[in-house]
Structure formats: C-alpha cells, structure tokens
Amino acid sequence: MMDTKTKKKGYIWFSLVGILSMLFTLACSELTAKGNIIWSLSRILKWVGLSVVLGILCGALLFFLVVVWKEKLSGHIKLPGYLIAECSAGRTFGISFGVLLLCWFPVWLAYYPGICSYDIPVQMTQILTGQYNTHHPLIHTLLMEGFYRLGNMAGNDNWGIGLYTFLQMLVLAGTMAGMIAVWTKWKIKRWQGILLTIYCALLPVNSYMSITTTKDVFFAIFVLWFFGGIYVYLNKEEKCTKIVHSLLIVATAGVYLFRNNGKYALAITLGVLVIILLWNAVKRRKLRKWMGLLADVSIGLVAGCMVAACLAKGLNAIPGDKREMLSMPIQQLARTMVYHGGAGVLPEDDNTMENQDKELIKELFLNESYKYYRPEISDPVKRHTNTYVVRYRTSEFVRTYLNLLKEYPGDFVNAALEVNAGWFSLTDISHATINQFEIKEGFGYIQTNWSRELGETKLYQDSKWPWLREKMNSFADNNTYLQIPLLRYLVAPGMYLWGYLLLAIWLFLHKKFSDLLPFTWIMGYYGTLILGPTVQMRYLYPLMIAFPFFLIYVGKQTGNVKSEGV
C-alpha cells in the first residue's frame, strides 16, 4: 500500500495532469468553435481558473479511484476459478492468434485485395517508374514492390497485393498474440489476457489497419516488439537469451526504417540509456543490464541507418523533401499572412505586416498558396512551399519568423493549437474530418479510399463480401465511432497523451524507474507528432494498440511499492 506522503504526491501530480488537459481542451474547443482567439490576460486567467477547478477535481478523483481499486476493491472481487487460473504462454498465443484471425479475416475478404489508401498511390508510382525517393521509407516501398511484382508475374496484380495484406494481417495478429502470451508469462490473470484479446480483436481500427497497405502497420509492429523487448530484458533475472537480444536489435532497426520520425524518438531513448549508464557508473552499481540494453539499441540503430543508406544509394533515391520538418513554421506563417498580411482571404485581415516580411513569405509560398491555409492540416499549404528560401536564405527566414513571432504571438499559438487539437483535447473531433474537404467517401477517420489512380497497375477492388464492405465503408466514412460513447474515447487521439503521462506518473510514484524507459521513446515520438502536419489515426496507431499492454503491465509491476533504482 502507498504511504501517506506518496499519496499526497499522487494527488498533486494527477491534479497537474488534469489541469493541463482541461486547459488544452478548453482552449482548443473555443478555437475550433470560433476560428480565432484574441489572447488577453482576462481570458487566460479565466481559463486557468476554470482548468484548476476542473483539473484538480478530475485528477484527484481519478487518483482516489485508482488507489481505492488497487488497495481495497481488486483483492475482494471474487471471480470464477477459470478466470483467475494461470494459462500457459503457448496455449494463450494459440487462442489469441486464432481469435484475432477469426475477427479480421472477413474484413480481408470484404476489402480484397486490401485497402490501398494513404501514401500507396505515390509509392506505386515510384515502383512503376523506378524513380525512388526517401520521403516514404524505401524498405516499405520495396516490400510492396516485391509482392506487386510477384502478382504481376502470376498475371494478377491483385493476387500479389492480396498476399501482402494477408501476410501483414498474420504478422500483426502474431505480434499481438505474442505480446499477450509474454504478459501471461508474468502471471497476469486469465481474465486480463481475455480482455487484451477482446480489445485487440474488436477494436475497429485493428481490422481496418490489418489489411491496409500503409507503412504505419509494420511500424506499429516493430514498436510493439521494441516495447516488449525492453520489458522482457528488464524483467529477466538471469542472462537474456540470444532471441531477446536479436528481437530488440531487429525491433530497433525496424522502428528506424519504417517511419522517418521513428529515429528521432530512438535517439532520445539512446541518450537516456547513456545517462543511466553513466549514473550507474558513478554510483558503482552493476552495469551489465544497462550495457547490454544500450548495446542492443545502438546496434539496431546502426543497422537501420546502414540499411537505409545502402537502399538509398543502391536505388539512386532522391532525398525526401525537408518541408515535412517545417510543418509547424509553415502553418504559423501561413496563418499570420491570412490574418495580417493583406491576403484578402479573411475579413478580419488587418494588413499590419511589414512589407519586408510579406515579400519573404510570398517567396516561401508559391503562387500565394498561403491562401489555401486550413487550421487543422498543413498539407494544402505545405505542398506548394518553396523550401529553397529556408535552405539558402536561412538568416532571412529566421529573422522573419522571429520578427513575426514577436509581433503576432497569439497567431503562432493559435496555429500550433489548432493543428494539434486532436493530440491535446479530449473533446476534439476535427481529426475525424481533416481529409474530407475534397472527397468524403473513403476519407474519414479511417481511410478506405481507392479514389486516386494507382498508376498503370491493374489493381482494382474485388470484394469477396460486398455487403460487409459496404457496411464497413459506411462506418468509416460517417465516423460512426463518434456516436459510440466508450469507443469514441478508445480511439480518440486526445486520450492517449494524457493516459501515458498518468501511467508514467504512477510508475514514478511506485519508484519503478527502470520501467519508465519505453516512455522516453513515447514522449519523443509525441514531440515529432506535435511538430508534424496534422492529427491522423495512423500516426497514433502504435501507441493506441500498445496502451492496454502498458496499462496491465503497470498494474502488475506496481502491485507492491518496493523501491527500484536505475
């Protein structure tokens, strides 16, 4: 049980998270409703006051309920013997794997050969022309090409992509079932394993994503391997086997290779590992565990870097445009231009921007593309950005950016808040419709579109279960999940940032410092998302499917309050 001093800290930390979440929710809600916020001291004080009241109430209440559950209720609930009995890892894997496939296989039939949405048309163009670039992970493009060529040689393009999505579904199901089996080895109750299986099987996004040909699925798979590998490593009392080392190395390389921003989060985790190693060296503690973990992650990073470099050189791939890294400045400058640059887009445009700043912005945004500004997504403006200005007139760009930040700080804050509302706000729903400004069909929260041409391929929709496909399209296009109370929050992006923060705080309060290591990657990844172009489910997908595993793991690890050093 927690002592009184630790409980006081818990109430304070949970209340702080509650205050922050309420503050962001209030600000983002008003910004979305009104389109603009004129920042003032009275408005800030009003929001802060309301957030303090609501945040402390919600945060303290949540902490109280968790403590009551852990210390008083959980031990007194009587469950049938078969729900609390232990189950072998092998049997657990087999049952979970079978249940997942049973739930997802009909979706594969309905969408056969798969869902070719998101970046696939662009990647298929690279495959057909042989002109590759590194904007999308080359390893995923080549993986797609291998299966496409296989189908093409067999005289049926659909067959190749259908095989790819089927195998992807198997790997995703196997990864989740494997995680459930590993968690079972840590003696979690059978009912917890059943809940994990049900969650993975019935969460709607899993059935869609399991047969979607986007890089984010394999990225999510490697992220799960990465988290699982770290926790297996940390919980091994004896020397880790070669399988554990190999898993962690491959997982690290996969995280590096399958999303360009994965490597930045890995760099933060690597830096933290170095700090932990140095700290333990100063304290003269045993270093073997941390040296081994640091070695595995380092080898994986180096391997991922080498593979990426070799693929780029071997394919003569054009380096990806760096404008993706400029998503936030692009969004902020575009907003400032339409509100203060005399762009003629908004009636509230006061045209107070200095001519020197206007000229640079007009050179940055080709053909007055700042007029395409949409608060919730930077792509309409970003795709017309002249990055030459940033690369070769860096000092002028920085001067203009800082000058406008000083002159119009409220607009810069508004731009950052509105494009990230989905990550911060518990009530935001703009993330569900960001891609529906051109075509609604197939562009909901879950994208199922085949509306764009797939080059000269002979890929086409060949549903083996049209009725199911029609129903699932309707569910996706109409964002039906928003009408289902519990599901709405299970898949809403805004829940996960605060959820992971609370789990990290709970571990910290119980002094389980080693178990905080995967959270360094999570926070680093969130940093790249916040600086990114928009809020999309596929970006969050790895953290969404990992959350229930973290939840049960943290509950298991904090069953006692034994102090643990790093």
SEDRENLO-360604 format. One record per residue (C-alpha): x, y, z; residue in one letter. Coordinates in steps of 0.2 Angstrom, whole numbers, padded with zeros to 4 digits, always signed. Example, Ala and Ser with C-alpha at 12.3 -4.5 7.8 and 13.67 -1.06 7.14 Angstrom:
+0062-0022+0039A +0068-0005+0036S 
REM end
This chain:
+0000+0000+0000M +0005+0018-0003M +0011+0028+0012D +0003+0045+0016T +0017+0055+0009K +0017+0046-0008T -0002+0048-0009K -0001+0067-0007K +0012+0067-0021K +0000+0057-0032G -0014+0069-0029Y -0003+0083-0034I +0004+0075-0050W -0013+0068-0056F -0021+0086-0052S -0007+0094-0063L -0011+0082-0077V -0029+0086-0075G -0026+0105-0075I -0016+0104-0091L -0028+0093-0100S -0043+0104-0096M -0033+0120-0101L -0029+0112-0118F -0047+0106-0120T -0054+0122-0116L -0043+0132-0127A -0044+0120-0142C -0063+0119-0140S -0065+0138-0141E -0053+0140-0155L -0061+0126-0165T -0078+0134-0162A -0074+0152-0166K -0059+0150-0178G -0048+0163-0169N -0044+0168-0151I -0038+0186-0147I -0027+0182-0132W -0029+0193-0117S -0025+0192-0098L -0043+0191-0093S -0046+0176-0105R -0030+0167-0099I -0035+0170-0081L -0052+0164-0084K -0046+0148-0092W -0033+0145-0079V -0045+0147-0065G -0058+0135-0073L -0045+0122-0078S -0038+0122-0060V -0055+0119-0053V -0060+0105-0065L -0042+0098-0067G -0040+0096-0048I -0057+0089-0047L -0055+0076-0061C -0037+0072-0057G -0039+0070-0038A -0055+0059-0041L -0046+0048-0053L -0031+0046-0042F -0043+0042-0027F -0052+0029-0038L -0036+0020-0044V -0030+0019-0026V -0046+0013-0019V -0046+0000-0033W -0028-0006-0030K -0029-0006-0011E -0047-0011-0007K -0058-0017-0021L -0047-0028-0033S -0042-0040-0019G -0060-0043-0013H -0069-0046-0030I -0072-0064-0032K -0070-0071-0049L -0074-0089-0056P -0058-0100-0055G -0056-0102-0073Y -0055-0083-0075L -0040-0081-0062I -0031-0098-0066A -0015-0097-0074E -0013-0102-0093C +0002-0107-0102S +0010-0095-0114A +0009-0107-0129G -0009-0110-0126R -0013-0092-0124T -0004-0087-0140F -0014-0100-0150G -0031-0095-0143I -0027-0076-0145S -0020-0078-0163F -0035-0089-0168G -0047-0076-0161V -0039-0061-0170L -0039-0070-0187L -0057-0075-0185L -0062-0057-0182C -0051-0050-0196W -0051-0062-0210F -0069-0057-0215P -0063-0039-0217V -0049-0046-0228W -0062-0054-0239L -0073-0039-0239A -0059-0027-0245Y -0049-0039-0255Y -0035-0037-0261P -0033-0024-0247G -0035-0005-0243I -0023+0004-0254C -0025+0021-0246S -0014+0035-0239Y +0003+0035-0247D +0001+0020-0258I -0003+0029-0275P +0013+0039-0273V +0024+0023-0269Q +0016+0013-0283M +0021+0027-0295T +0039+0025-0288Q +0038+0006-0291I +0032+0008-0309L +0044+0022-0314T +0059+0016-0305G +0062+0034-0298Q +0063+0032-0279Y +0064+0045-0266N +0066+0044-0247T +0051+0054-0242H +0042+0037-0239H +0053+0023-0231P +0062+0014-0245L +0061-0003-0237I +0042-0002-0237H +0041+0003-0255T +0052-0012-0259L +0042-0023-0249L +0026-0018-0258M +0036-0019-0275E +0041-0037-0271G +0023-0043-0269F +0016-0032-0283Y +0029-0040-0295R +0025-0057-0289L +0007-0055-0293G +0011-0047-0309N +0022-0061-0314M +0007-0073-0310A -0004-0062-0321G -0014-0055-0307N -0009-0039-0298D -0022-0041-0286N -0016-0058-0281W +0001-0051-0276G -0006-0036-0265I -0019-0048-0258G -0005-0060-0252L +0004-0045-0245Y -0011-0039-0234T -0014-0057-0229F +0003-0059-0223L +0003-0042-0214Q -0013-0047-0205M -0004-0063-0199L +0011-0054-0193V +0001-0041-0184L -0010-0054-0176A +0005-0064-0171G +0013-0049-0163T -0002-0045-0153M -0005-0063-0148A +0014-0065-0144G +0013-0049-0133M -0002-0057-0124I +0007-0073-0121A +0023-0064-0114V +0012-0055-0102W +0004-0071-0097T +0021-0077-0093K +0022-0063-0080W +0007-0072-0071K -0006-0060-0076I -0024-0066-0073K -0033-0076-0086R -0046-0063-0087W -0033-0050-0091Q -0027-0060-0105G -0045-0062-0111I -0048-0043-0110L -0032-0040-0120L -0038-0052-0133T -0055-0045-0135I -0048-0027-0136Y -0036-0032-0150C -0049-0042-0159A -0064-0030-0158L -0056-0013-0159L -0062-0007-0176P -0046+0001-0181V -0036-0015-0180N -0047-0024-0193S -0045-0010-0205Y -0027-0007-0202M -0023-0025-0203S -0026-0026-0221I -0021-0008-0226T -0005-0006-0236T +0002+0008-0227T +0020+0008-0219K +0012+0013-0202D +0006-0005-0199V +0023-0013-0199F +0030+0002-0190F +0017-0002-0176A +0023-0020-0176I +0041-0015-0173F +0036-0003-0160V +0027-0017-0151L +0042-0028-0152W +0053-0014-0146F +0042-0011-0130F +0040-0029-0127G +0059-0032-0130G +0064-0019-0117I +0052-0025-0104Y +0057-0044-0106V +0075-0038-0105Y +0072-0028-0089L +0062-0042-0081N +0075-0056-0085K +0083-0061-0068E +0095-0072-0077E +0106-0068-0093K +0095-0064-0108C +0094-0076-0122T +0100-0073-0140K +0082-0072-0145I +0079-0057-0134V +0094-0048-0140H +0090-0052-0158S +0072-0046-0155L +0077-0030-0148L +0090-0026-0162I +0078-0031-0176V +0064-0020-0167A +0075-0005-0166T +0081-0006-0184A +0063-0008-0189G +0057+0007-0179V +0071+0017-0188Y +0067+0010-0205L +0048+0011-0206F +0045+0029-0201R +0056+0043-0204N +0052+0051-0187N +0055+0035-0178G +0073+0038-0177K +0072+0054-0168Y +0062+0046-0154A +0075+0032-0154L +0089+0045-0152A +0081+0051-0136I +0079+0034-0129T +0098+0031-0133L +0103+0047-0125G +0093+0042-0109V +0102+0025-0109L +0119+0033-0110V +0114+0045-0095I +0108+0029-0085I +0124+0020-0089L +0135+0035-0083L +0124+0037-0067W +0126+0019-0063N +0145+0020-0066A +0146+0035-0054V +0135+0025-0041K +0146+0010-0044R +0131-0001-0047R +0130-0016-0058K +0131-0011-0076L +0129-0027-0086R +0110-0025-0088K +0111-0007-0095W +0126-0010-0105M +0118-0024-0114G +0102-0014-0117L +0112+0001-0123L +0122-0011-0135A +0106-0019-0142D +0098-0002-0146V +0114+0005-0153S +0117-0010-0164I +0099-0009-0170G +0101+0010-0174L +0117+0007-0183V +0110-0007-0193A +0094+0003-0198G +0105+0018-0203C +0116+0007-0214M +0101-0002-0222V +0093+0014-0226A +0109+0022-0233A +0113+0006-0244C +0095+0006-0251L +0095+0025-0255A +0112+0023-0264K +0108+0007-0272G +0092+0014-0279L +0099+0031-0283N +0084+0038-0272A +0081+0056-0272I +0082+0063-0254P +0065+0067-0247G +0060+0085-0246D +0063+0093-0230K +0047+0103-0229R +0039+0089-0218E +0051+0095-0204M +0044+0113-0207L +0026+0109-0205S +0024+0120-0189M +0033+0135-0195P +0024+0134-0212I +0007+0133-0203Q +0011+0148-0192Q +0017+0159-0206L +0003+0155-0217A -0010+0159-0203R -0001+0175-0199T -0001+0180-0218M -0020+0177-0220V -0024+0187-0204Y -0011+0201-0205H -0003+0201-0222G -0017+0209-0233G -0020+0192-0242A -0038+0196-0245G -0044+0179-0238V -0052+0184-0222L -0062+0200-0217P -0053+0201-0201E -0036+0203-0210D -0029+0220-0203D -0014+0221-0216N -0002+0226-0202T +0013+0215-0208M +0029+0224-0213E +0032+0223-0232N +0049+0215-0230Q +0041+0201-0221D +0027+0199-0234K +0040+0198-0248E +0049+0184-0240L +0033+0174-0236I +0027+0177-0254K +0043+0169-0260E +0041+0155-0247L +0023+0151-0253F +0022+0148-0271L +0008+0156-0281N +0000+0164-0265E -0003+0146-0258S -0005+0154-0240Y -0022+0157-0246K -0025+0138-0245Y -0022+0139-0226Y -0033+0126-0216R -0031+0127-0197P -0031+0108-0194E -0019+0102-0208I -0004+0110-0216S -0003+0099-0232D -0013+0111-0243P +0000+0125-0240V +0015+0114-0237K +0014+0105-0254R +0016+0122-0263H +0031+0128-0251T +0047+0134-0259N +0060+0126-0247T +0074+0135-0256Y +0070+0150-0246V +0073+0141-0230V +0089+0132-0236R +0098+0146-0245Y +0091+0161-0236R +0091+0154-0219T +0096+0170-0209S +0082+0180-0218E +0069+0166-0214F +0074+0165-0196V +0074+0184-0194R +0056+0185-0202T +0050+0170-0192Y +0056+0178-0175L +0050+0195-0180N +0033+0189-0184L +0033+0178-0168L +0037+0194-0158K +0023+0204-0167E +0009+0191-0168Y +0012+0178-0154P -0006+0174-0152G -0007+0169-0170D +0008+0157-0168F +0000+0150-0153V -0017+0148-0162N -0009+0139-0177A +0000+0127-0166A -0015+0123-0155L -0027+0121-0169E -0016+0109-0180V -0013+0099-0164N -0030+0100-0156A -0033+0081-0159G -0017+0077-0149W -0021+0088-0134F -0040+0090-0132S -0051+0076-0125L -0066+0083-0135T -0059+0087-0152D -0067+0079-0167I -0058+0089-0181S -0046+0074-0183H -0061+0064-0190A -0064+0075-0205T -0047+0083-0209I -0046+0073-0226N -0064+0075-0231Q -0063+0093-0238F -0061+0086-0256E -0070+0069-0256I -0080+0062-0242K -0081+0044-0247E -0066+0034-0241G -0058+0049-0232F -0065+0048-0214G -0055+0045-0198Y -0051+0028-0205I -0046+0030-0224Q -0053+0016-0236T -0052+0026-0252N -0047+0019-0269W -0052+0035-0277S -0034+0040-0283R -0027+0031-0298E -0014+0018-0294L -0003+0022-0309G -0004+0009-0323E -0007-0006-0312T -0021-0017-0314K -0026-0016-0296L -0044-0015-0293Y -0057-0018-0279Q -0063-0036-0280D -0073-0038-0264S -0077-0056-0259K -0090-0050-0247W -0098-0034-0254P -0111-0032-0241W -0098-0032-0227L -0088-0020-0236R -0102-0008-0239E -0106-0008-0220K -0088-0005-0215M -0087+0009-0228N -0102+0017-0220S -0095+0015-0203F -0078+0023-0208A -0085+0037-0220D -0098+0043-0207N -0086+0042-0192N -0098+0032-0183T -0087+0028-0169Y -0090+0046-0163L -0108+0041-0159Q -0102+0026-0148I -0098+0033-0130P -0084+0021-0125L -0077+0018-0142L -0076+0037-0145R -0063+0039-0132Y -0054+0022-0135L -0049+0028-0152V -0049+0047-0150A -0031+0054-0151P -0033+0066-0136G -0034+0052-0123M -0018+0044-0126Y -0005+0058-0122L -0013+0061-0105W -0016+0042-0102G +0003+0038-0105Y +0008+0053-0094L -0003+0046-0080L +0004+0029-0082L +0022+0036-0081A +0017+0046-0065I +0010+0030-0057W +0027+0021-0060L +0037+0036-0054F +0026+0036-0038L +0030+0017-0035H +0048+0020-0039K +0048+0009-0054K +0061+0019-0063F +0068+0006-0075S +0050+0003-0082D +0050+0021-0087L +0062+0018-0101L +0050+0015-0115P +0041+0031-0110F +0056+0041-0116T +0053+0034-0134W +0034+0038-0132I +0037+0056-0127M +0050+0058-0141G +0038+0052-0153Y +0024+0063-0147Y +0037+0078-0150G +0038+0073-0168T +0019+0072-0170L +0016+0089-0162I +0028+0097-0174L +0020+0087-0188G +0007+0092-0202P -0009+0086-0194T -0018+0073-0182V -0021+0056-0190Q -0025+0040-0183M -0012+0030-0192R +0002+0041-0184Y -0005+0037-0167L -0008+0018-0171Y +0007+0011-0162P +0003+0020-0146L -0015+0016-0147M -0013-0003-0148I +0002-0003-0136A -0008+0006-0122F -0018-0009-0115P -0002-0018-0113F +0006-0004-0104F -0010-0002-0093L -0009-0021-0087I +0010-0021-0086Y +0010-0005-0075V -0004-0013-0064G +0006-0029-0062K +0023-0020-0058Q +0015-0008-0045T +0007-0022-0035G +0020-0018-0022N +0030-0002-0018V +0047-0009-0017K +0060+0004-0022S +0070+0001-0038E +0085+0010-0043G +0090+0013-0061V 
REM end
